[in-house]
């Protein structure tokens, strides 16, 4: 994986909103890395070695049952961070931390849309958060919003139809990518939603007949986002509003940086500024 120390932070909104003093404290410890589609950043139950701040990649946080069944509990893009367990651990082994102080990942992190992002050692972000009250406050604000996404997703999976869940899932991921195309099979989508493949097939067919999406082999294209929002339950708007509030709070606390747009309206698109270069393979 290609990596280099970077001096820019604009491509991830969580980093971009950090106070300058806190950014300077972690700048030399962050790498710019490739995050290939289908790669696993960490698995549940394993030691959390790194945290990631996606830029153009999108990551699914997945919970796995004892029988092997899986379900996506949250999606993380350029608005956030993968590996929040890193700075929430303690010396208590029963609290997700080993006797050596190594934090255990609570969910599997799977890259569903390949791209790039920033990587930092889990131990380093934990140490910096302990030193800086501002940094810890900033990270906890994001974590609270991430947990809201998880809880709303759980409620959606329990109470809403498969069609509504599919629409919500598509919208949540649309908010985190620059185009309307998903390179995903219906079988994989069903795994993300924790439902039978037949349910996703029927739901996708209904959306296609309504002119909202177009199904292809291993690909779903959203043609009408506004109509998709109508077909979704309230869960997407709850999640979207929470991240909008987080972004607005961050903007008030840090100087605005050009090129950062979280999510999209029916016309607007997420944009990412240029300027970063990857170095030699690590």
N, C-alpha and C positions, 0 to 999 in steps of 0.2 A: 504494500500500500504506500503510495507516495505521500510524503509529509515534509513540512518545513515549519520553522517558527514563523509566525505571521505578526504583522504590526497593524493590521486592519481588523475591524470587528463589525462592519456595517451589514454583513450578509446574514447575521443572526440577531434578531431583535432583542433577545435577552441580554446578549453581550453588549449590544449597541446602547442599551439603556443603563448600563453600569456607570456609577460615578467614576470620574477619571482616576481618582486615587485607587479605587478597587481594580479598575482595568489594568493599571500599571503594575499592580501586585501579582496579576496572573498572566500578563501578556507574554512573558518569556517562556511560560510553561504550556502554551497552547500550540497545537500543530494543525495545519490545514491538510486534511486527508480525504481520500476517495472513499465513498460509501457505496459499494456495488449493490445493485438490485439483487435481492435474494440472500444477501449475507446476514449472518446473525452477529450482532454486536455483543450480546451476552445472553446467557440462558438462565432461566429461573433456578435458584438454588446454587448457583456458582458464584465464585468470588468476583466482585465488581472491580475490575482493574482500571477502567477508563469511563469517563463521562463524555457525552457527545453533544455538540450544539449544531444541529443540521443547518445547512445553508440552502442548497438546492435539493437535498435528499428528503424523503419522508419515511418515518419509522413507525411501525406498529408495535405497540406494547401488548403482548399476548399472554393470556392466562391459560394454563394447560391443566386439564383434569386428570385424575388417576387413570381413567380409561383411555387417555390419549386425545380426548376431544379438546378442541381449542376455541378460543373466542378473543377477538380484539377488544381490549378495555379502553384504549386511547390511541390517538395518532399524534405524532409530534413532527412538526416541520420547522421552518425558520423562526417561528415564534418562541421556541423553547429549548428544552434540554432533555436528554435521555440519560437516566442514571441518578435521579434525585435521591435515591437511597444513600448515596455516598456521603451527603452532609447531614443525614438524619439519623445515622447510627449512633450507638453508644458503646460503652465497654461491656455491656450486658450481652452475653451470647444468645439469650432468649429474645433479644430485641433486634435480630437480624444482623448481628455482628459476631464474628468468631472471637475466640479467646486471644487471638493475635491482633485484634482490631480491624481485621479485614471485613468489609461489608458484603453481605450476601444479596444478590439481585432478587427481587421479589417477582419480577415478570421477565419473560423473554422479549428481547428487542430485535425485531426483524425489519430489515430495510425493504420496503415495498416499492419505493421509487428511487432508483439509483441516482447518485449525485455526489455532492461534496459537502463537507462540514468541518467543524473544528473538534479536536480531541484533546482531552486533558486527563492526567492521572487522577483517579478517584481520590486517592489519599491527598493529593495536592489541593483539590477544591475543598475538601473537608478541612484541611489545615487553614486555608485562607478564610473560610467562612467562620471558623472559630476566632480568628484574629480580628475580623471586621464585622461589627454589628450591622453596618449598612449592607454589606454583601449578603449576610445571612438573612436579613429582612427582605432583600430583593429576591433571593432564591426561594424563600418561604412564600412570598406573594405568588410567585409562579407556581409553586407546588400546590398551593391551595386551589388555584384555577385548574391545574391538571387533575387534582382529585375530584373537583366538581365534574369535569368531563367524564371521569371514570364512573362516578356515581350515577350521572344522568344516562350514560350508556348502559349501565346495569339495569336501571329502571326501564329503559327503552326495550331492551332485550326481553324483559319479563312481561311488559304490558302492551306492547304495540305489535301490529301485524308485521309479517315478513316484508311486505311491500313497503311499509313505512320505514322499517329498519334499513332496507336496502337504499331507499332514498336518503335517509339520514347519513348512512355510511358514505355514499357518493359525495354528498355535500361537504361533510367534514374533511374529506380528502381533497375535494376541489379547492377548499380554502387554503390548502397547503401546497398546491402545485401550480405551475404557470400556464397549463393548458387544460383542455377538456377531455383528454384521452387517458384511459386506464388500461395498462397492459396486465390484465388479470383474467384468469379463467373463472367461469361460474362456480366451479368446484372450489377454487381458492377463496372466492368471495363468500361462499357458504361457510367455509371454515372460519373466516374472519367474523362472521355473524353468529356462528355457533348454531346454524340451522341446517336442515336437509338441503341437498343440492336442488331437489325438485322444486322447493319453495322459491329459491332464487331464480331458477329457470322460468317459472310461471310469472314471478314478479317482474323480471326483466322483459319478458315478452309483452306484458301489459304496458310497461313504460315505452317500449318500442312502438307498439301499435298506436300509442297516444302521441307519437312523434317527439318524445322527450329524450330518448337515448337511441343509439344504434349499436346493435350487437354484432360483433365479428368474432372470428376464431381467436380466442385469447385476448380479446380487446373489447372495451366498452367505451363509446364516445357519448358525451352529454351534449345534446343539441339545443336544449331549452332549459337553462338553469332556473328561470323564474317558475316554470311549470313544475320542475322537480321540487322546488321549495313548497309549492302548493300540495304536492303528493306526500311530502314528508310530515312527520309528527312535529310537535313543538320542541322536541329534544335538540334539534340542530340549532334553532334560534336561541335556546337557553345556553348552549355551549358557545356559540358565536358571540353572544352578548357578554359572556364572562371574559372571553379573550379580548374583546373590544375594550372592556373596562380596564383590564390589565395593561393593554397598550396605552390607553389614555393616561393612566396613572404614571406609567413609565415616562411618557413624553413630558409630563409636568415636572418630573424629577431630573431629567437629563436633556441636554441640548438636542434638538432634532437632527437626524442624519438623513441626507437625501437618499432616495432609492429604496426605502423600506416601506413596503405596503403589505400588511397582513390580510390575507383573504382576498375575496373579489366580490364585487356586485355582479349583476348580469353582464355589465360592459367592462368593468375594470379588471385588470390582470395584476397578479403579483409580479413585481419587478425586482431584479437583483443587480446592484452596481457591479462593475468590473474592477479589475485592479489587482486581484490576488493571483499568485502563481505558485504552483506546487513545485517542490524541489525533488531531489533524488530519492529513490526508494529507500525506506527505512529498513 
